[in-house]
Amino acid sequence: MKKLILNTFIWSVVLCFAVACSNTQNTQGDGEKFFGEKIDEKGAQSMSVLYKEMYDNKKGEWATKVEGEVTGVCQVKGCWMTLKGPEGQDMRVRFKDYGFFMPFDLEGSTVVIDGVAKMDTTSIADLKHYAEDEGLPQEEIDKITEPEIAVTFLADGVMIK
């Protein structure tokens, strides 16, 4: 009986680990890749339009679809990426429920993301954590001394073009 319980426990742990480490990715016929929910590019806004809505029109949160260029990806897990903003300020994109991760080599790629944009404050601790994930040298990390207020995005789905 103890052996059966132990085997059941071990297989449960293995199964949970396999599911948690899976990268929800689908590849379609013409080379486009999808992560999270499958989306299309129909109705995608540019980063310029997103920033105008967020800053000029003072939108707090905005459910939208955006197309942009990837400027960075977490090099530890792929658990976040940044997109090039219109004023040179990158927008950090995280993924809903930590449910999927991006490939490490996406920099320079064009993606479409679907989810919710919002103005958010990123703490000093989180900024330093992101800098570590990015592989920045310690002297660069030590220069982070203030929180950042910026547009962030929580994506339900990502399509790599």
Secondary structure, DSSP 8 states (H G I E B T S, - for coil): -HHHHHHHHHHHHHHHHHHHH---EEE-TTS-EEEES---STT-EEHHHHHIIIIIS--SEEEEEEEEEEEEE-SSS--EEEE--TTS--EEEEEGGG-----TT-TT-EEEEEEEEEEEEE-HHHHHHHHHHHT--HHHHHT--S-EEEEEEEEEEEEE-
